[in-house]
Amino acid sequence: GGLMDRTISFKASHGWVVAADRTSAGAPVLGVDPKIAITAPSIFYPSHWTTPKHNNWGLALPGTPAPVLFWNTYLGQTVTAYGGDIADLFELDIINDNQYRVDGEIIDFDTRIETIQTTDPTIKHQIAVRESVFGPVANELFPTETPGRVFAVRHLERDRQDNFHSALAALDASMAHSHAEYEAAMDNWLIPGVHALFGGVDKGTGESHIAYYMAGGVPWREPIMVDGL
C-alpha cells in the first residue's frame, strides 16, 4: 500500500513556538504537547503556586518542587526528551557486607539510614544505604540472576561541586521574568536531558524572545579499548 496505508506506532512529544511579530497578539505563542500516556499514578502532577512576586502554573514530576512544563506571567517553557546517557553501573569487588576492594585497596562502605515519611505521621520507612566511591549500592534497581554480585550506580549529578541540583535550575527557570534570567537558570540544568523551547516577554523592557536550548549533560568517560579497536 501507499504511505497513507502505513500505521505509525511510535509517538514522541513535540512543541512549537511562534515569534511575537508573527502573532496577532503581539507576543510569542508557545505550544505544549507531551505525548505521555495516561497512567495511575501519573508521571506529572499539576502545579500552581504564588508569591508576592511570582504566579506560576505547570506540570511537575512527583518529588520535585519545580515544573518541567510551565508558564508564568512573563514567559513559558515546553520540553521534549533526548536520550542522554547520564549514569554508569559498576560491579563491586565485595569483601563482606561492610567492605569492598578497589585497585587492591580494601575500603569501608559509608552506610547511612534514609527515612521516608509517609502521609501518616505514624508510618515511616527506613532504608539502609551503602555508599561506595562510585556511588550508592543499587542492586534493587538492577536485579541479577547471579547471586553475590553487587552493583553501584554513579549518577551525573553526583559529581557536581557546586551543590546545585537540576531541580533547583528548573525552579529558577520557572521563576524567571526575562530571557536573560531563564538562560542563566538553564546553564545549570543537567538532567533530564531535554530539548527546551522558550517564549516570553521580558518584565520591565517588554522585549519579546523565543529560543531553543539543548539542555543536559553526559559524564566524562575514558575511551575503552575492545579487541584492539
N, C-alpha and C positions, 0 to 999 in steps of 0.2 A: 504494500500500500504506500501511499504518499505520506508526506510529512504530517498532514493533519490526522492521519490514522495512528500515529505513534502515541504511546502512553508514556508520559513523563512522570516517574515515581519520585525523583529527587526534588526536594523543596529546600530552598535556602532563604534566609532573611534578606531583606533589601530595604534601602531607604533612599530618599532623594531630597534635594534642597534646591530652591529657586531663588535667585538673587532679587533684591528689592526692586531694581529697575525693570524687572520683568513681571511684576505682580501689580494688580490693581490696588492692593492695599498699601503699596509703597514700603513694604517691609518684607524681609525674607519669609518664605514658606517652607516648612520642614515636614517631610513625610516620614512617618514611623511605621514600619511593617515587619515585625519579627515573626518568622514562621515557626512559632512554638506551639507544639501540640497541647491541648488541654489535658492536664493531669491532676491527680489528687494525691499528695499535696502539689501545689502549683510551683513552677520554677521561679515565678515572680510574685511579689505582693505589692498592692498599690500603696503609694506613699504620698502624703501631703502634710507639710509642716511649715510653720510660720514663726518668724521672729519680728521684732520691730523693723529689721532691715531686709528680710527675706520672705518670699512666698513661693514655695517650691512644690511641684507636683511631679510624679513619675512612677516608674516601676523599679523595684529593688530586689536583690537576691536575699533570701532569708538569711539572717545572721549578720547582715551588713547594714550600716546606717545610711548609706548613700544610694540614690537611684542610679541605675545604669542607663535607662531611657528617661529623659526628664525635660522639663521646661520650667522656667521661672518668669518673672515679669519682663525680663530683657532678652533672654536667649533660650535655646534648646539644643538637645543632642539626641541623635539616634546612633545605634551601633549595630554592626554585624560582626560575626566571629571570624577570626582566621586561626589556622591550626598551628600555633607556635608550640614547640617542644620545650616546656618550661621546667621539667623535673628530670632527675636521674635516679635510677634504682641501683643500690649497692648491696651485694651479698656479703655479709659479715663473717669473719673467721671467729667463731664463737669459742671461748674458753669455758665459760659457765654462764649462769643466768645474770651475773653481775659484771662479766669481763669479756673483752674481745681483743683480737690481735690485729695490728696494722703495721706492716713492714717490720715484723719481728718484735714489735713493742706491745706489751700487754697493757691495755687501757681499761679503766673502770667506766661503766656506764654512768651517766648523770641521770639519776632516777628521781622523778617527782610525781606527785599525785595531782591530777586535774579534777576539779569538782564542777559538775554540771548541775545547776539548779533548775528544777522544773517549775511549772506554774504553781504547783502545790508546794508551799514552803516546807512541808514535812518530808518531801521526797527529793533526794539528791543522788546523783550517780557519780561514783568516783572511779577514775581510770588511772592505772599506773602507766606512766610514760617513761621509756628508756631512751635517752638521747645519746647519740654517738657523734663523732667528729663529722660524719657525713650527713647527719640529720636524725630524726626520731625513727625508732623501730616501728615498722608499719605492716607487720605480717597480716593484720586483719584486712588491709586494703589489697594485699597481693597474695591470695591463698596459693599454696603449692601442695602438690601431692607427695613431695619428698620430705619426710619428717626430719627435723633438726636443722633445716635451713632457715636463716634469719635475714631479713632484708631491712634496710634503712632507705628512706627517701630524702633526697636533697632537693629542696624547692627553691625556685628563683628568688623569692622574697627573702629567704633565709640569709643571704649574703649581703643584704643591704646594710651599709654602715651608718646611715643617717636616721635609723629608727623610724623610717617613714614608710607606711604601708600603702598599697594601691587603693585600698578602701578610703584612706584619707585624701588621696588625689582625686578620687571620684567625688567625694564630699565637697572638696574645694571647687571642682569643676561645676557642680550643681549650684554652688553659691556665687559663682562669678556673675559680675554685672557688666562685663565688657569682654571683647575678644582677647585682649591682652591678658586679663585675669584668667580666662579659660585656658589660653595657651600655656601659661605658667603652670597651671594645675596639671595639664596633660603631660608636661615634661616629666612628672613623677609617676606616671601610670606605667606599670609593668605587666600586671595580669588582671583579667584575662586579656590575651591579645585581641584587639578589636580594630575594625575599620570604623572610624567615628566621623559623622557628618555634623557640622555645626552651622547654626544660623542665628543671627541676633542683631539687636540694635543697642549700641553702647549707651550706658547710662551717662547723662551729662552732655556728651557731644552729639548724640543722635546718629552717629555714623553706623551704617549697616555693613555687615560682613557675612560671608559664607565661607566655609573652609572644610577641608578633608584632612584627617590625621590617621596615620597607621600607627597606633599606639600599642606598645608592648615591648617585650624583650625576650631573649633566649640566653641561657647560661653560656659562658665562655668555656669551650671544651678543647682539649688537646686532640690532634689527629690520631687516629688509631690505625695501625698497620695490620692488614689482613692478608695473609698469604703473599706478602711482599708487595701489595698494591697500595 
